[in-house]
């Protein structure tokens, strides 16, 4: 029978835990890197497009076409992610970021630049706080899934109704609900992604990190929109 000293027996799980933590840290760094790249592209495209009133007018005219193009890209990236190479997944994610930037250019003609900047800073603060909470908490957040999913469905339905009704009260309720739901989703998705760092169901680690970046990108964008609904100052 092979003999192992108590010290050697105790060291093996520690080495294993260290390797897992390093893998998780490297994965989340890639996720946040891609997310930051997507947000940067969206912001730059929105700023440059907003500088051309003619371009913004065309975007407003074809907003529904852009909306369905965005949906198509999200479904393509999410639904076919396991079979996509890192290069293709990255291209789709950047394309989605560009389309979002085009649609967001209209916001500069609806809200003041100062209130857009404030909403962005508040979103960054809330996103960072919820991500940190998910990273350091010992609580399992999987129990939040049902509540968050139901809240998300309610927001989608109410948003469609708001397009036709244009109710200030509903806009306020949507803003409050959106902040609550997408803050929760930020924490829930962050914790879930941290457990997916070694998922072998994807064609590459790059693809998995891009899918994770898209998830957090959507949480951030929707949190930003919700805060803009609540605190954005409209142009007169």
Helices and strands as residue ranges (DSSP letters): H 6-50, H 53-61, H 63-79, G 81-83, H 86-104, G 105-109, H 113-136, G 141-144, H 145-165, H 168-195, H 205-231
